[in-house]
Amino acid sequence: MLSDQGGRVGTVYGVYDPDAGVNLRGRFIIDPDGVIQAMEVLTPSVGRNVGELIRQLKAFQHTRKTGEVMPSEWQPGKPTLKPSPAMVGKVWEVWRPETGPREE
């Protein structure tokens, strides 16, 4: 989190509103290589979900460390997926959000 008086950082990320003189509520997850992995921009009337931010940070850290990917609704400590060409378009044949990987 940072303060951006004058909107210099917000302008770079496209969240500065020059007419109002404020940044929209922007959240960017930037990896150690400087690549934006996720972003969310909300109007001032809606707050951000810090729990979701923490979940996403943990997911990106886990992916970077292991190469595994997170299915929808993933929570820390739950099963992950190992990406492969054979899985493309077939995730739902091997994954159930409520129970994790299907047993073969």
PEKA-V662847 format. One line per field, one symbol per residue. ss: DSSP state (H for helix, E for strand, - for the rest). Layout:
ss = ???
This chain:
ss = -------HHHHHH--EE----EE-EEEEEE-----EEEEEEE-------HHHHHHHHHHHHHHHHH--E-----------E---HHH---HHHHEE---EE---
